[in-house]
Amino acid sequence: MSFYNNKKPSAMDELKKRVKENSLGGVYLFWGAEEYTKDFYADKLRKLAKDSPLPEFNYEIFDAETRSVGDFEEATFALPYLWENRVIEIRNLKPKQVTQSDAEEYARIFETLPDYLTVLILLRAGEYGGSKGGSDSAKDDSNDENKPEEKKNGFKTFLKAVEESGLSVEFEPEKGDKLCNWVARHFTSRGAKTEPGLPSFMTSYCGTDMYTLQGEIQKLCDACIGKTITEQDVRAYCCANENHVFFDVATCMVRKDAPGARRILAGVKMTPETVPMAMGFLASNYRLLLLVKAGMDMGKSVAQIATEHKIPTWKVSKAVSSLGNADYATLQEAIAEIAETDAKLKNRRGNAAAALELLVYRICMYGK
């Protein structure tokens, strides 16, 4: 019977299959907004070489910014030393800066990689936005002016070469039941018992970032040894991450997903006191989106924007992945709507939670 029950596998399915079978030769491009799982699988590839007696000979970091494609080809000729596998990790590869000639050279090299060699390219959130069409879109040159930026340089050729010689895998943020199941598995793996519904409560209270959740899970397990972990324990020991929650709300609003925004808000306990705070978080997140969009449109990297404005890199990366096709008018209109609703709540009596829900709906409907 087929591993996939006759269904066409996704790139992630294929990656899991190769990990299970320990068949990881070839080239791998990891990209997308979800950093925790991306790092998890990147470490699995690195361990192919780092588990060797002399990892410094079998694991090589190749800096694409300072070295040539010819240097990379020379690196692929080296044999594993006292081990079965060798890994080369390409870093500082900038999709917008890949020339057509370099891409063709990479493609030629990828085609002849030996079975013992694994090439890893890991792009952080915001460094590459992908193409909804996947590998098929890489083959379609029609309407080139409407395609993503990689169509205008050599990255289209580079991406096609990766897909033909290995895997291009997008790591998307987990959400809903999948994320709750992930939380539950982490508690189980630590031998901890939780009351029903706790994973769902944790994602609403602590946010959906998996690195954050991992830390909070460990904190709870250390504090509640021998007892069933409850919502009260989460409130007592974990950090409420309202800002993260409202960033997720803002992300839904940017993509005009009113039902998604309302589902997230449904998990937040709203009071007349917390609604103004929610307004503040939304306004702050939209200002961040506007600032990051301006920087990206000027050709600045995530690192440059983060450094210039003294913002953590992960926040800038998350903003980039949330922007999608948002334009300045939409972002500015949202900030104006938030300010107007906030002013009304401060000067009039009314149902604050209802006002917030109406605000979300109005912003989601802007331009429709």
Secondary structure by P-SEA (a helix, b strand, c coil): ccccccccccaaaaaaaaaaacccccbbbbbccccaaaaaaaaaaaacccccccccccbbbbccccccaaaaaaaaacccccccbbbbbbcccccccccaaaaaaaaaaaacccccbbbbbbbccccccccccccccccccccccccccccccaaaaaaaaaaaacccccccccccaaaaaaaaaaaaaaccccccaaaaaaaaaccccaaaaaaaaaaaaaacccccccaaaaaacccccaaaaaaaaaaaaaaccaaaaaaaaaaccccccaaaaaaaaaaaaaaaaaaaaaaaaacccaaaaaaaacccaaaaaaaaaacccccaaaaaaaaaaaaaaaaaaacccccaaaaaaaaaaaaaaccc
